[in-house]
């Protein structure tokens, strides 16, 4: 480890602020967000404002990776700045809509799961059913 050297990927690497609007329902959500972001490399500080529903991250990081990490816990998370949200929506491809299947159709046999009883369970069932 003493022989290893740190090499900077770019010459102009600077820390940046990433501000996001995250729905927080309790103070437990605040802890969950802080714990999730603490595992990312390059994060120096995480500030969570429960009243404004705002999370501010400071560090050397990609803001889209930070948002993806937060979205793993809170699906409705988005950037505080609306311009970043528009750029994110344009760059990500739209997912195809799920096909509408009729609700009356029966599930295929491959999807049904049949549980079989063990021999001990079958013995209990038959001994109890024949006792009058």
Secondary structure, DSSP 8 states (H G I E B T S, - for coil): -TT-----SSSS---EEEEEE----SHHHHHHHHHHHHTSTTEEEEEEETTTTEEEEEESS-HHHHHHHHHTT-TT-EESSHHHHHHHHHHS----------TTS---TTT-------HHHHHHHHHHHS--
